[in-house]
Amino acid sequence: MKKETLFLKIAICILCIPVILLAFIGLPLLIREALDAFPKQLALIYIAFGSIYLSAIPFFTVVFQAFKLLLLIDKKEAFSKSAVHKLMIIKVSAFIISGLYVLTLPLFYMAAEYDDAPGVIIVGLIVIFAAFVVAIFAAVLEKLLANAILIKSENDLTI
């Protein structure tokens, strides 16, 4: 079972690299440009970029819980209450990410108006809907896994 989840573990680790690079290299550059372009909108800029930085916390929570879920699968404990709890944490974290990026939509709108590029707003919406889809998928998996555990426990009690 470890070979099957190895690819997913590697993919999770590779997924973290762009987020780390964006947080430490890309966003400081974007903040400087936004402050130069919109000196009168300081509060909005700080709220928007603060929410982007805050979204890294639930993102890495999702990554960590997904990695722990893969470890449970490796140990053949996928049908456990611990797995359901990890899926619940993933669901809540993904909803938080989606909510935080809703706060950044005014920044995307300002950037689209400034550069006259309406496609910038679509980038913000894609992030919101991607996080929302992950949250919905985790919620469905959480319900399915909880039902499977219930059926398994009923079958274990049957003689």
N, C-alpha and C positions, 0 to 999 in steps of 0.2 A: 504494500500500500504506500510505502514511502516514496517509491519511484513515481507513482501517479501524481502525488501532491508536490513533488519537487519543482515541476514546471510552474505551478501556481505560486509557490513560495518565491521563486526567482522573479516571477512577474510582479509580485507585490513589492519586492525590494527595488526593482527597476522603476516601478511607478513612483516611488518616493524621491528618486533623484531629481526629476524636473521640479517637483514641489519645493525641495530644499534649495535648488538653484534659483528658482523664482523668488523665494522668500528672502534670500540673502544677497542676490545680485539684481534681479529684475525689478522688484518692488521699490527698493530705494531710488533707483533711477526714475521710475515712474512717479514717485512722490515728488522728487525735485522738479520734474517737468510739469506736474500738475500744479505745484505751488507757484512756479513761474508763470504759467498760463492763466491761472485763476487766483490772483492774490486776494481777492475779496471774498472768496469762498473757503476760507481756512477751516471753519468748523465742519463743513460738508466733506472736505477732503480728508480731514483727520478721522471723521466717523467712518467714511468709506474704506480708507486704507486700514484703519484699526479693525474693522470687521473682516477685511481680507486676511490680516494677520491672525485674528482670533479664529478664523476658520481652519487654520492649520492645526489647532488643538484637536477638534473633532475629526479632522482628516487622519491624523496620526493615530487617534483612538480607533478609528475604523480599521486602519492598516494593522494595528497591533492585535485587535480582536479577530480579524480575519486570519492572521498568522496563527493565533492560538486555536482558532477553529480548525485550521488545517492540521495542527498538532494533535487535536482530539481525533480527527479522522485517521491520522497515522496510528494512534493507539487503539483504534477500533471502538472509540467511545463517542461516535457521532450522534447516536441516539441517547443523549443524556440531557438532564436539566441544565447542565453547564453550557451545552451547545445552544440551547434555547435562550439562555441568559446572554450569551455572546451575540446572538442574532438581535436580541432586543437592544443591546448597547449600540450595535451597528445601525439599527433603525433610528434610534433617537439621535445619534451623532449625525447621520445623513440629513435628518430633518433640520437639525441645528445649522448645518452647512447651507442648506437651501435657504433658511431664514436669514442668515447673515448676508448671503449674496443678494437677497432682496433689498437689503439696506444699501448695497453698493450700486444699484441700478441708476440712481441719480448721477453718480460719477460717470458711468458708462454713457448716459445721455449727454452730459456736459462734454465728454470727450468726442462724442459723435458730432455734436454741434460745432465744436471748436475745429475739428479736422474735416468737417463736412463729409463724414463717412458713416452712413447709417448702419453699416454692417457691424459696427462696434457694439451696438445694443444687443445684437443677436448673440455675440460672444457671451455677454452676461446672462442672457436667457438660457443659453446652452448649459452653462454651469449650474444654474438653478434647477433646470429640468433633469439634468443628469443626476444630481444629488437626490432629487425627489424620486426618480426612478429607482435608484439604489435603495432608498428608504422603503418604498412600496414593495420592492422585491424581497428585502429583508423581512418585512412584516408578513408577507405571504409565506416565506420559508419558515418563519418563526411559528406561525399557526400550523403549517403542515407538520413540522417536526414535533410540536406539542401534541398534535393528534396522533402521530405515529407512536410517540412514547406512551400515550394513554392506551392505544390498542395493544402495544407490546406488553404493557404491564397487565392488561386484562387477559391476554393470552398466556402469560406466565402463571397467572393464578388458576387457569383452567387445567383440569386434570385430563 
